[in-house]
């Protein structure tokens, strides 16, 4: 099973539990005065857990140790953010030297608290120009207010999987590119099986479905979440109103929220053989690059393809964009072997062959310009479709914040109410949402 996750609720729970705080226990206990040519053993904590993923990580470490025979790496997988944060706050010999995380939403806290060290001095010392190595969208979510405390370690791009057989039968000639085309295609592809039930829906817009977190769909509008002073500005963001209106129109075009929600509750688990796209209950589906490998492994009995998600009609020139996230890697503030740790981070994130091999092994999108152009990359066209989404200059990642993913969870809760028709005054509701996000941000800084 390829890596996947929906981390926003987990990160909010960590913040609520006090595990992600702006003040770090002792951010100066580490050292960047070690000699990276001397014998040393580094500890590397990561979140990958499945046998194939762990094998790919261990093979990466073996390649690193061949290049750096004086450095041994002791890796521990399936480590949660909560465990990492507790260890880094405590410091000491039991804390890791190098950390990777799936939760990009927490980068703002990692940087602001000093729990992860600023990598810019290491990049400069090594002659690595980050702007020439990494796509801008990935740099956007690996730093905060000038502190590059993380680097991208493979990426996830989100696009639209579509059922080609269903398209042909419904007379839909190609994947929709604008939201108005999206609505028309969804209507054509929807097949009822009774007054309030379905055999198939064109697209399930409900925000509780699988990867349909509202922030991922909202990315197609290219929104601005925060003002220059760091305060939330969703009530002042015109795209917010257009996004919620479009989501409602998509639902209404296929029978309305209530009927769709009832149908959604019949779907199987996202990662099981009863996934709704795999069982053809959905004709168009938002998902990441890993889904293609899973469809092949499951021997899906229909023809399918991948395309970018549609964009607003008044932004048709941005078609090809999508939501971007990924894994991040950094060095713990408490590490006494930061120069040796940098050698490992630099290898994992900037060595072209390593990035390509790792991307091929776990079916994630490469995170450097050079790796994206490598002829050694998996040639599967459905996989490569996500490379183009990553390369698109209009693709968006979530902006980092000192309150981690709490603001995204607040947006999710609001969106659940809005799509169900429980927010009679959107502007007033969004102003309350802004106030809540700002309060959470102030609390995270206290």
DRENNU-332217 format. One record per residue (C-alpha): residue number from 1; residue in one letter; chain; x, y, z. Coordinates in pm, 1 decimal, padded with zeros to 6 digits. Last residue first. Example, Ala and Ser with C-alpha at 12.3 -4.5 7.8 and 13.67 -1.06 7.14 Angstrom:
NODE/2/S/A/01367.0/-00106.0/00714.0 $
NODE/1/A/A/01230.0/-00450.0/00780.0 $
This chain:
NODE/446/X/A/00154.9/03219.2/02398.4 $
NODE/445/X/A/00226.6/03175.3/02029.6 $
NODE/444/X/A/-00009.9/02880.1/01980.0 $
NODE/443/X/A/-00281.4/03073.2/02165.5 $
NODE/442/X/A/-00247.6/03369.0/01928.1 $
NODE/441/X/A/-00285.3/03136.9/01629.1 $
NODE/440/X/A/-00590.4/02966.3/01776.8 $
NODE/439/X/A/-00751.5/03306.2/01836.0 $
NODE/438/X/A/-00678.4/03409.2/01477.2 $
NODE/437/X/A/-00834.0/03087.3/01345.5 $
NODE/436/X/A/-01145.2/03137.8/01559.7 $
NODE/435/X/A/-01185.2/03500.5/01453.0 $
NODE/434/X/A/-01149.1/03404.8/01086.3 $
NODE/433/X/A/-01414.8/03134.0/01129.1 $
NODE/432/X/A/-01648.1/03385.1/01295.7 $
NODE/431/X/A/-01597.6/03613.0/00996.5 $
NODE/430/X/A/-01667.1/03317.3/00769.0 $
NODE/429/X/A/-02000.0/03252.2/00941.7 $
NODE/428/X/A/-02102.6/03616.0/00915.9 $
NODE/427/X/A/-02017.7/03616.0/00546.8 $
NODE/426/X/A/-02189.8/03284.3/00482.8 $
NODE/425/X/A/-02519.2/03382.4/00647.8 $
NODE/424/X/A/-02754.1/03081.6/00658.7 $
NODE/423/X/A/-02479.4/02833.4/00755.7 $
NODE/422/X/A/-02649.9/02497.2/00813.9 $
NODE/421/X/A/-02702.0/02414.3/00448.0 $
NODE/420/X/A/-02525.9/02077.3/00460.2 $
NODE/419/X/A/-02242.1/02215.2/00246.3 $
NODE/418/X/A/-02194.2/02502.5/00490.1 $
NODE/417/X/A/-02184.6/02285.4/00801.5 $
NODE/416/X/A/-01918.8/02053.6/00664.0 $
NODE/415/X/A/-01729.6/02355.5/00527.7 $
NODE/414/X/A/-01710.7/02512.6/00874.7 $
NODE/413/X/A/-01569.7/02195.4/01026.6 $
NODE/412/X/A/-01317.2/02165.9/00745.1 $
NODE/411/X/A/-01211.0/02529.9/00776.5 $
NODE/410/X/A/-01150.5/02482.7/01148.8 $
NODE/409/X/A/-00949.6/02169.4/01069.0 $
NODE/408/X/A/-00743.2/02369.7/00821.5 $
NODE/407/X/A/-00678.3/02641.3/01080.4 $
NODE/406/X/A/-00561.1/02381.4/01331.5 $
NODE/405/X/A/-00309.0/02239.1/01084.9 $
NODE/404/X/A/-00007.8/02398.0/01250.2 $
NODE/403/X/A/-00094.4/02695.5/01468.6 $
NODE/402/X/A/00231.9/02867.1/01372.4 $
NODE/401/X/A/00115.1/02868.3/01013.7 $
NODE/400/X/A/00240.5/02729.1/00685.4 $
NODE/399/X/A/00047.8/02812.2/00365.6 $
NODE/398/X/A/-00131.7/02513.6/00211.0 $
NODE/397/X/A/00011.7/02413.1/-00124.2 $
NODE/396/X/A/-00099.9/02544.9/-00459.6 $
NODE/395/X/A/-00055.0/02464.9/-00828.0 $
NODE/394/X/A/-00052.2/02775.9/-01050.1 $
NODE/393/X/A/00303.6/02730.3/-01178.6 $
NODE/392/X/A/00219.4/02382.0/-01305.8 $
NODE/391/X/A/00519.7/02157.6/-01240.9 $
NODE/390/X/A/00339.1/01959.4/-00970.9 $
NODE/389/X/A/00039.3/01901.8/-01198.5 $
NODE/388/X/A/00278.3/01796.4/-01475.1 $
NODE/387/X/A/00442.4/01540.4/-01248.1 $
NODE/386/X/A/00094.7/01412.5/-01159.8 $
NODE/385/X/A/00033.6/01313.3/-01519.9 $
NODE/384/X/A/00356.5/01113.8/-01497.3 $
NODE/383/X/A/00180.9/00846.3/-01292.7 $
NODE/382/X/A/-00095.4/00808.5/-01551.6 $
NODE/381/X/A/00167.4/00803.7/-01828.0 $
NODE/380/X/A/00361.2/00512.3/-01670.5 $
NODE/379/X/A/00724.5/00588.2/-01758.8 $
NODE/378/X/A/00858.5/00532.1/-01407.0 $
NODE/377/X/A/01154.3/00767.3/-01377.4 $
NODE/376/X/A/01491.9/00668.0/-01516.6 $
NODE/375/X/A/01469.9/00925.2/-01796.5 $
NODE/374/X/A/01509.3/01194.2/-01526.9 $
NODE/373/X/A/01324.9/01521.2/-01584.8 $
NODE/372/X/A/01129.4/01516.8/-01257.8 $
NODE/371/X/A/01448.3/01413.0/-01078.8 $
NODE/370/X/A/01630.5/01723.8/-01200.1 $
NODE/369/X/A/01352.0/01960.5/-01096.3 $
NODE/368/X/A/01340.2/01810.9/-00748.1 $
NODE/367/X/A/01053.7/01658.2/-00547.0 $
NODE/366/X/A/00975.3/01336.6/-00731.0 $
NODE/365/X/A/00605.5/01237.6/-00712.1 $
NODE/364/X/A/00527.3/00931.5/-00504.1 $
NODE/363/X/A/00506.7/00570.8/-00622.3 $
NODE/362/X/A/00689.0/00408.7/-00328.2 $
NODE/361/X/A/00977.7/00251.9/-00520.5 $
NODE/360/X/A/00973.4/00482.9/-00822.9 $
NODE/359/X/A/00991.7/00791.0/-00602.1 $
NODE/358/X/A/01274.2/00639.5/-00395.4 $
NODE/357/X/A/01478.1/00552.8/-00702.2 $
NODE/356/X/A/01421.6/00896.3/-00856.0 $
NODE/355/X/A/01509.8/01085.5/-00536.1 $
NODE/354/X/A/01822.9/00874.1/-00491.8 $
NODE/353/X/A/01931.7/00921.9/-00852.0 $
NODE/352/X/A/01886.4/01298.1/-00824.1 $
NODE/351/X/A/02063.4/01351.1/-00490.7 $
NODE/350/X/A/01883.1/01653.0/-00343.2 $
NODE/349/X/A/01639.4/01530.6/-00075.3 $
NODE/348/X/A/01774.3/01204.9/00063.0 $
NODE/347/X/A/02139.8/01294.4/00008.4 $
NODE/346/X/A/02110.8/01643.8/00158.4 $
NODE/345/X/A/01920.2/01509.5/00458.7 $
NODE/344/X/A/02188.6/01244.2/00519.2 $
NODE/343/X/A/02479.3/01487.0/00481.1 $
NODE/342/X/A/02290.1/01733.9/00699.9 $
NODE/341/X/A/02278.0/01477.6/00979.5 $
NODE/340/X/A/02657.7/01455.1/00964.2 $
NODE/339/X/A/02675.0/01832.6/01003.4 $
NODE/338/X/A/02406.4/01828.1/01273.5 $
NODE/337/X/A/02573.1/01568.0/01493.0 $
NODE/336/X/A/02479.7/01696.6/01838.1 $
NODE/335/X/A/02112.3/01672.6/01745.4 $
NODE/334/X/A/01881.7/01864.1/01980.6 $
NODE/333/X/A/01748.2/02104.0/01716.3 $
NODE/332/X/A/01636.7/01802.1/01512.5 $
NODE/331/X/A/01731.6/01805.0/01145.0 $
NODE/330/X/A/01463.0/01814.2/00878.7 $
NODE/329/X/A/01268.3/01616.9/00621.4 $
NODE/328/X/A/00929.1/01689.7/00466.1 $
NODE/327/X/A/00681.5/01456.1/00300.9 $
NODE/326/X/A/00427.0/01585.6/00054.4 $
NODE/325/X/A/00164.9/01842.8/-00037.8 $
NODE/324/X/A/00033.5/01987.0/-00361.4 $
NODE/323/X/A/-00322.5/02074.8/-00465.2 $
NODE/322/X/A/-00374.6/02104.1/-00838.3 $
NODE/321/X/A/-00308.5/02310.1/-01149.5 $
NODE/320/X/A/-00346.7/02187.0/-01505.4 $
NODE/319/X/A/-00601.3/02450.4/-01599.2 $
NODE/318/X/A/-00472.0/02792.9/-01491.0 $
NODE/317/X/A/-00577.5/02961.0/-01818.6 $
NODE/316/X/A/-00941.4/02875.9/-01741.9 $
NODE/315/X/A/-00939.3/03111.2/-01443.5 $
NODE/314/X/A/-01276.9/03278.5/-01505.0 $
NODE/313/X/A/-01435.9/02938.1/-01558.8 $
NODE/312/X/A/-01306.6/02810.5/-01226.1 $
NODE/311/X/A/-01065.8/02515.1/-01256.8 $
NODE/310/X/A/-01121.8/02148.9/-01339.2 $
NODE/309/X/A/-00913.0/01881.2/-01166.3 $
NODE/308/X/A/-00609.2/01768.7/-01362.5 $
NODE/307/X/A/-00646.4/01449.5/-01564.5 $
NODE/306/X/A/-00598.4/01078.4/-01496.5 $
NODE/305/X/A/-00738.5/00777.8/-01680.8 $
NODE/304/X/A/-00954.6/00471.7/-01635.4 $
NODE/303/X/A/-01064.5/00167.0/-01831.6 $
NODE/302/X/A/-01276.1/-00072.8/-01630.0 $
NODE/301/X/A/-01219.5/-00402.4/-01446.0 $
NODE/300/X/A/-00976.9/-00258.9/-01187.4 $
NODE/299/X/A/-00699.2/-00513.8/-01138.5 $
NODE/298/X/A/-00663.8/-00436.8/-00764.5 $
NODE/297/X/A/-00288.0/-00389.8/-00806.6 $
NODE/296/X/A/-00354.1/-00163.0/-01102.7 $
NODE/295/X/A/-00605.9/00046.5/-00911.3 $
NODE/294/X/A/-00364.8/00064.4/-00617.0 $
NODE/293/X/A/-00082.4/00186.7/-00838.4 $
NODE/292/X/A/-00309.3/00456.3/-00977.6 $
NODE/291/X/A/-00427.0/00562.1/-00631.9 $
NODE/290/X/A/-00072.4/00656.3/-00524.3 $
NODE/289/X/A/-00072.9/00968.1/-00742.3 $
NODE/288/X/A/-00333.1/01143.7/-00531.0 $
NODE/287/X/A/-00711.6/01154.5/-00538.1 $
NODE/286/X/A/-01018.1/01348.7/-00649.3 $
NODE/285/X/A/-01270.7/01123.0/-00825.9 $
NODE/284/X/A/-01478.2/01122.2/-01140.9 $
NODE/283/X/A/-01713.1/00832.2/-01225.8 $
NODE/282/X/A/-01809.8/00739.0/-00870.3 $
NODE/281/X/A/-01995.2/00419.0/-00774.2 $
NODE/280/X/A/-01761.5/00232.6/-01006.4 $
NODE/279/X/A/-01644.8/-00023.5/-00746.6 $
NODE/278/X/A/-01287.3/00110.8/-00779.1 $
NODE/277/X/A/-01413.0/00468.2/-00747.3 $
NODE/276/X/A/-01611.8/00382.7/-00435.2 $
NODE/275/X/A/-01328.8/00197.6/-00260.8 $
NODE/274/X/A/-01465.4/-00146.2/-00178.2 $
NODE/273/X/A/-01133.7/-00324.4/-00238.9 $
NODE/272/X/A/-01003.7/-00128.4/00058.2 $
NODE/271/X/A/-00801.0/00190.3/00102.3 $
NODE/270/X/A/-01093.2/00431.3/00103.2 $
NODE/269/X/A/-01321.9/00208.3/00309.4 $
NODE/268/X/A/-01646.7/00109.4/00143.6 $
NODE/267/X/A/-01918.3/00345.6/00028.5 $
NODE/266/X/A/-02278.9/00314.1/00149.6 $
NODE/265/X/A/-02252.7/00633.7/00358.6 $
NODE/264/X/A/-02175.4/00826.3/00041.9 $
NODE/263/X/A/-02519.3/00738.8/-00095.6 $
NODE/262/X/A/-02695.6/00900.7/00201.8 $
NODE/261/X/A/-02468.8/01202.4/00164.2 $
NODE/260/X/A/-02557.0/01229.9/-00202.4 $
NODE/259/X/A/-02930.0/01219.0/-00128.8 $
NODE/258/X/A/-02898.9/01487.8/00139.2 $
NODE/257/X/A/-02660.7/01711.5/-00057.7 $
NODE/256/X/A/-02875.1/01749.1/-00368.0 $
NODE/255/X/A/-02975.9/01537.8/-00665.4 $
NODE/254/X/A/-02676.0/01539.9/-00898.4 $
NODE/253/X/A/-02684.3/01901.1/-01021.6 $
NODE/252/X/A/-02761.8/02012.4/-00665.6 $
NODE/251/X/A/-02434.9/01866.5/-00537.6 $
NODE/250/X/A/-02223.1/02030.2/-00805.6 $
NODE/249/X/A/-02408.2/02357.4/-00746.8 $
NODE/248/X/A/-02332.5/02339.8/-00372.9 $
NODE/247/X/A/-01963.0/02285.5/-00439.9 $
NODE/246/X/A/-01966.6/02575.2/-00685.8 $
NODE/245/X/A/-02124.8/02809.0/-00429.4 $
NODE/244/X/A/-01868.7/02708.6/-00167.0 $
NODE/243/X/A/-01583.7/02780.6/-00408.7 $
NODE/242/X/A/-01728.8/03110.0/-00528.6 $
NODE/241/X/A/-01769.9/03231.1/-00170.5 $
NODE/240/X/A/-01413.9/03138.5/-00077.5 $
NODE/239/X/A/-01276.3/03282.0/-00403.1 $
NODE/238/X/A/-01390.3/03629.2/-00297.5 $
NODE/237/X/A/-01150.8/03617.3/00002.5 $
NODE/236/X/A/-01257.7/03878.5/00259.7 $
NODE/235/X/A/-01428.6/03627.9/00490.8 $
NODE/234/X/A/-01127.5/03400.4/00447.1 $
NODE/233/X/A/-00886.3/03666.1/00572.4 $
NODE/232/X/A/-00703.6/03499.8/00862.9 $
NODE/231/X/A/-00446.1/03721.6/01029.4 $
NODE/230/X/A/-00077.2/03687.4/00947.3 $
NODE/229/X/A/-00002.1/04059.5/00906.5 $
NODE/228/X/A/00023.3/04015.4/00529.6 $
NODE/227/X/A/-00327.7/03869.3/00520.3 $
NODE/226/X/A/-00383.3/03495.3/00541.3 $
NODE/225/X/A/-00570.6/03232.4/00341.4 $
NODE/224/X/A/-00508.0/03350.2/-00014.9 $
NODE/223/X/A/-00689.9/03126.8/-00262.4 $
NODE/222/X/A/-00572.2/02975.1/-00591.2 $
NODE/221/X/A/-00924.4/02876.7/-00699.0 $
NODE/220/X/A/-00828.6/02514.6/-00771.1 $
NODE/219/X/A/-00673.0/02499.2/-00423.0 $
NODE/218/X/A/-01026.2/02505.6/-00275.2 $
NODE/217/X/A/-01065.6/02138.4/-00369.5 $
NODE/216/X/A/-00770.8/02038.4/-00155.4 $
NODE/215/X/A/-00861.7/02276.3/00127.6 $
NODE/214/X/A/-01212.4/02129.6/00134.4 $
NODE/213/X/A/-01087.2/01780.2/00226.9 $
NODE/212/X/A/-01211.8/01552.2/-00048.6 $
NODE/211/X/A/-00943.1/01287.1/00011.9 $
NODE/210/X/A/-01188.2/01019.1/00132.7 $
NODE/209/X/A/-01537.1/01170.9/00127.5 $
NODE/208/X/A/-01617.8/01406.6/00413.7 $
NODE/207/X/A/-01613.8/01714.8/00190.1 $
NODE/206/X/A/-01910.2/01600.0/-00018.3 $
NODE/205/X/A/-01851.0/01676.9/-00386.4 $
NODE/204/X/A/-01913.0/01319.5/-00509.8 $
NODE/203/X/A/-01857.2/01333.3/-00883.8 $
NODE/202/X/A/-02057.5/01173.5/-01163.2 $
NODE/201/X/A/-02266.0/00962.2/-00928.9 $
NODE/200/X/A/-02335.2/00592.6/-00981.1 $
NODE/199/X/A/-02607.8/00339.0/-00904.0 $
NODE/198/X/A/-02792.3/00600.0/-00708.3 $
NODE/197/X/A/-03055.2/00651.7/-00440.0 $
NODE/196/X/A/-03336.2/00891.9/-00354.1 $
NODE/195/X/A/-03604.6/00811.0/-00609.3 $
NODE/194/X/A/-03444.8/00494.3/-00735.6 $
NODE/193/X/A/-03134.1/00361.2/-00904.3 $
NODE/192/X/A/-03012.2/00695.0/-01033.8 $
NODE/191/X/A/-02723.0/00729.2/-01278.8 $
NODE/190/X/A/-02498.5/01034.8/-01263.6 $
NODE/189/X/A/-02255.1/01066.4/-01555.4 $
NODE/188/X/A/-02455.7/01330.6/-01740.9 $
NODE/187/X/A/-02495.1/01549.9/-01430.1 $
NODE/186/X/A/-02128.4/01520.2/-01340.7 $
NODE/185/X/A/-02032.7/01614.8/-01697.1 $
NODE/184/X/A/-02248.2/01927.3/-01688.7 $
NODE/183/X/A/-02112.5/02032.8/-01347.5 $
NODE/182/X/A/-01752.1/01976.3/-01449.9 $
NODE/181/X/A/-01802.4/02169.6/-01773.7 $
NODE/180/X/A/-01921.5/02464.9/-01563.4 $
NODE/179/X/A/-01625.4/02413.4/-01331.1 $
NODE/178/X/A/-01374.5/02425.3/-01614.5 $
NODE/177/X/A/-01155.6/02156.3/-01768.7 $
NODE/176/X/A/-01392.6/01861.6/-01796.9 $
NODE/175/X/A/-01235.2/01526.8/-01891.3 $
NODE/174/X/A/-01308.3/01436.9/-02253.6 $
NODE/173/X/A/-01590.8/01319.7/-02479.0 $
NODE/172/X/A/-01873.7/01276.3/-02230.6 $
NODE/171/X/A/-02132.5/01068.6/-02415.7 $
NODE/170/X/A/-02263.4/00889.8/-02107.0 $
NODE/169/X/A/-02142.9/00547.9/-02227.3 $
NODE/168/X/A/-01803.8/00683.0/-02328.8 $
NODE/167/X/A/-01753.7/00865.4/-02000.8 $
NODE/166/X/A/-01856.0/00558.1/-01802.1 $
NODE/165/X/A/-01596.5/00350.1/-01987.0 $
NODE/164/X/A/-01331.6/00617.8/-01934.5 $
NODE/163/X/A/-01382.8/00622.0/-01558.7 $
NODE/162/X/A/-01201.1/00929.2/-01428.6 $
NODE/161/X/A/-00923.5/00997.0/-01182.2 $
NODE/160/X/A/-00885.8/01366.1/-01107.2 $
NODE/159/X/A/-00570.1/01524.8/-00970.5 $
NODE/158/X/A/-00381.6/01570.0/-00647.3 $
NODE/157/X/A/-00004.1/01593.7/-00623.2 $
NODE/156/X/A/00198.7/01434.6/-00346.1 $
NODE/155/X/A/00566.5/01512.0/-00303.0 $
NODE/154/X/A/00900.0/01345.7/-00238.1 $
NODE/153/X/A/01128.8/01452.9/00048.8 $
NODE/152/X/A/01089.2/01831.1/00043.7 $
NODE/151/X/A/01325.2/02025.7/00270.9 $
NODE/150/X/A/01269.5/02148.0/00625.5 $
NODE/149/X/A/01373.0/02431.4/00859.0 $
NODE/148/X/A/01402.5/02691.8/00584.6 $
NODE/147/X/A/01343.0/02989.3/00817.0 $
NODE/146/X/A/01255.0/03303.3/00622.3 $
NODE/145/X/A/00908.7/03346.3/00768.3 $
NODE/144/X/A/00827.6/02974.8/00748.1 $
NODE/143/X/A/00982.5/02706.3/00532.5 $
NODE/142/X/A/00893.2/02366.9/00385.3 $
NODE/141/X/A/00544.3/02452.5/00254.5 $
NODE/140/X/A/00636.7/02727.3/00008.3 $
NODE/139/X/A/00956.7/02546.9/-00090.9 $
NODE/138/X/A/00740.4/02273.3/-00240.5 $
NODE/137/X/A/00537.2/02521.3/-00445.8 $
NODE/136/X/A/00858.3/02683.9/-00565.8 $
NODE/135/X/A/00984.5/02367.4/-00733.8 $
NODE/134/X/A/01310.8/02246.7/-00576.1 $
NODE/133/X/A/01669.7/02246.0/-00703.5 $
NODE/132/X/A/01711.2/02590.1/-00861.8 $
NODE/131/X/A/01538.7/02773.7/-00577.8 $
NODE/130/X/A/01728.6/02564.3/-00324.1 $
NODE/129/X/A/02068.5/02672.5/-00454.8 $
NODE/128/X/A/02294.8/02407.7/-00301.0 $
NODE/127/X/A/02653.8/02525.1/-00256.2 $
NODE/126/X/A/02712.5/02294.3/00039.1 $
NODE/125/X/A/02782.8/02580.5/00282.1 $
NODE/124/X/A/02480.6/02768.2/00149.6 $
NODE/123/X/A/02250.4/02470.2/00194.8 $
NODE/122/X/A/02384.8/02411.1/00544.9 $
NODE/121/X/A/02333.7/02776.3/00639.9 $
NODE/120/X/A/01979.0/02762.8/00493.0 $
NODE/119/X/A/01884.0/02450.6/00688.0 $
NODE/118/X/A/01734.3/02628.2/00989.3 $
NODE/117/X/A/01714.6/02373.0/01269.5 $
NODE/116/X/A/01398.6/02181.0/01358.7 $
NODE/115/X/A/01251.8/02229.7/01708.6 $
NODE/114/X/A/01324.0/02602.2/01673.3 $
NODE/113/X/A/00968.3/02689.4/01773.9 $
NODE/112/X/A/00893.8/02897.3/01463.6 $
NODE/111/X/A/01041.5/02644.2/01221.2 $
NODE/110/X/A/00872.1/02330.6/01356.9 $
NODE/109/X/A/00555.8/02529.1/01420.2 $
NODE/108/X/A/00531.1/02658.1/01065.4 $
NODE/107/X/A/00620.6/02311.1/00936.9 $
NODE/106/X/A/00318.7/02159.3/01112.2 $
NODE/105/X/A/00085.9/02169.4/00811.4 $
NODE/104/X/A/00339.8/01964.6/00616.8 $
NODE/103/X/A/00235.3/01657.7/00812.6 $
NODE/102/X/A/00396.9/01358.1/00642.3 $
NODE/101/X/A/00704.8/01396.5/00861.0 $
NODE/100/X/A/01072.1/01311.1/00830.8 $
NODE/99/X/A/01319.6/01345.1/01113.4 $
NODE/98/X/A/01698.5/01342.2/01138.6 $
NODE/97/X/A/01898.8/01340.4/01461.3 $
NODE/96/X/A/01640.4/01159.9/01673.7 $
NODE/95/X/A/01588.9/01215.4/02047.9 $
NODE/94/X/A/01698.1/00941.6/02285.6 $
NODE/93/X/A/02032.3/01106.5/02363.4 $
NODE/92/X/A/01871.4/01412.9/02518.0 $
NODE/91/X/A/01597.6/01643.5/02396.4 $
NODE/90/X/A/01267.0/01651.3/02586.3 $
NODE/89/X/A/01099.5/01884.5/02339.4 $
NODE/88/X/A/01239.4/01682.4/02051.5 $
NODE/87/X/A/01117.5/01353.5/02197.9 $
NODE/86/X/A/00765.3/01482.2/02262.4 $
NODE/85/X/A/00749.0/01627.2/01913.9 $
NODE/84/X/A/00862.4/01306.3/01746.5 $
NODE/83/X/A/00618.8/01089.9/01942.5 $
NODE/82/X/A/00327.0/01319.0/01859.3 $
NODE/81/X/A/00431.8/01333.1/01494.0 $
NODE/80/X/A/00397.1/00955.7/01477.3 $
NODE/79/X/A/00679.4/00708.8/01414.0 $
NODE/78/X/A/00599.3/00423.0/01176.1 $
NODE/77/X/A/00968.4/00370.9/01104.6 $
NODE/76/X/A/01290.4/00373.6/01303.8 $
NODE/75/X/A/01621.3/00406.0/01120.5 $
NODE/74/X/A/01971.6/00364.6/01263.6 $
NODE/73/X/A/02209.6/00529.0/01019.8 $
NODE/72/X/A/02582.7/00465.7/01016.6 $
NODE/71/X/A/02819.0/00736.5/00899.6 $
NODE/70/X/A/03187.5/00661.2/00838.7 $
NODE/69/X/A/03109.8/00469.2/00516.9 $
NODE/68/X/A/02954.1/00780.6/00359.4 $
NODE/67/X/A/02882.7/00695.6/-00006.0 $
NODE/66/X/A/02802.8/00332.0/00071.8 $
NODE/65/X/A/02613.5/00449.3/00380.4 $
NODE/64/X/A/02385.0/00663.9/00164.4 $
NODE/63/X/A/02299.5/00378.3/-00071.0 $
NODE/62/X/A/02222.3/00155.0/00227.5 $
NODE/61/X/A/02001.6/00428.3/00373.1 $
NODE/60/X/A/01800.4/00447.2/00052.8 $
NODE/59/X/A/01762.7/00069.5/00054.0 $
NODE/58/X/A/01629.3/00094.2/00409.1 $
NODE/57/X/A/01373.3/00355.5/00305.6 $
NODE/56/X/A/01258.7/00144.9/00008.2 $
NODE/55/X/A/01224.3/-00163.6/00227.5 $
NODE/54/X/A/01023.8/00037.6/00479.1 $
NODE/53/X/A/00789.4/00147.7/00201.2 $
NODE/52/X/A/00741.1/-00203.1/00064.1 $
NODE/51/X/A/00681.4/-00350.3/00410.1 $
NODE/50/X/A/00424.9/-00082.7/00508.4 $
NODE/49/X/A/00524.4/00162.7/00781.3 $
NODE/48/X/A/00658.4/00492.4/00657.4 $
NODE/47/X/A/00649.9/00756.1/00932.0 $
NODE/46/X/A/01017.3/00842.2/00975.5 $
NODE/45/X/A/01278.7/00864.5/01248.6 $
NODE/44/X/A/01648.5/00869.2/01164.1 $
NODE/43/X/A/01910.8/00812.6/01432.0 $
NODE/42/X/A/02268.9/00887.0/01333.1 $
NODE/41/X/A/02574.4/00679.6/01420.5 $
NODE/40/X/A/02912.4/00849.2/01391.5 $
NODE/39/X/A/03263.6/00785.8/01263.9 $
NODE/38/X/A/03437.6/01115.6/01173.8 $
NODE/37/X/A/03400.9/01271.2/00829.1 $
NODE/36/X/A/03098.8/01477.7/00936.5 $
NODE/35/X/A/03311.4/01667.2/01192.9 $
NODE/34/X/A/03077.5/01804.4/01458.7 $
NODE/33/X/A/03042.3/02178.8/01521.3 $
NODE/32/X/A/02672.7/02205.8/01434.9 $
NODE/31/X/A/02562.9/02127.5/01790.3 $
NODE/30/X/A/02239.9/02060.3/01974.2 $
NODE/29/X/A/02132.5/02190.8/02314.9 $
NODE/28/X/A/02019.3/02529.3/02182.4 $
NODE/27/X/A/01647.5/02460.1/02130.1 $
NODE/26/X/A/01580.3/02381.0/02494.7 $
NODE/25/X/A/01215.4/02299.3/02568.1 $
NODE/24/X/A/01076.0/02467.4/02258.1 $
NODE/23/X/A/00832.2/02757.1/02277.3 $
NODE/22/X/A/00580.3/02772.3/01993.7 $
NODE/21/X/A/00410.1/02457.0/02112.9 $
NODE/20/X/A/00316.1/02137.2/01936.8 $
NODE/19/X/A/00249.0/01876.3/02201.2 $
NODE/18/X/A/-00001.9/02083.9/02396.0 $
NODE/17/X/A/-00284.8/01833.0/02362.2 $
NODE/16/X/A/-00484.3/02075.8/02149.3 $
NODE/15/X/A/-00188.5/02115.7/01916.2 $
NODE/14/X/A/-00156.9/01740.5/01881.5 $
NODE/13/X/A/-00529.0/01707.7/01812.2 $
NODE/12/X/A/-00498.8/01975.8/01546.0 $
NODE/11/X/A/-00214.8/01783.6/01381.5 $
NODE/10/X/A/-00419.0/01463.7/01378.9 $
NODE/9/X/A/-00717.6/01641.1/01229.2 $
NODE/8/X/A/-00506.2/01776.6/00945.2 $
NODE/7/X/A/-00320.5/01458.5/00861.1 $
NODE/6/X/A/-00517.6/01299.7/00579.8 $
NODE/5/X/A/-00278.5/01022.9/00485.4 $
NODE/4/X/A/-00133.0/00820.2/00207.0 $
NODE/3/X/A/00181.3/00617.4/00149.0 $
NODE/2/X/A/00151.8/00335.6/-00099.1 $
NODE/1/X/A/00000.0/00000.0/00000.0 $
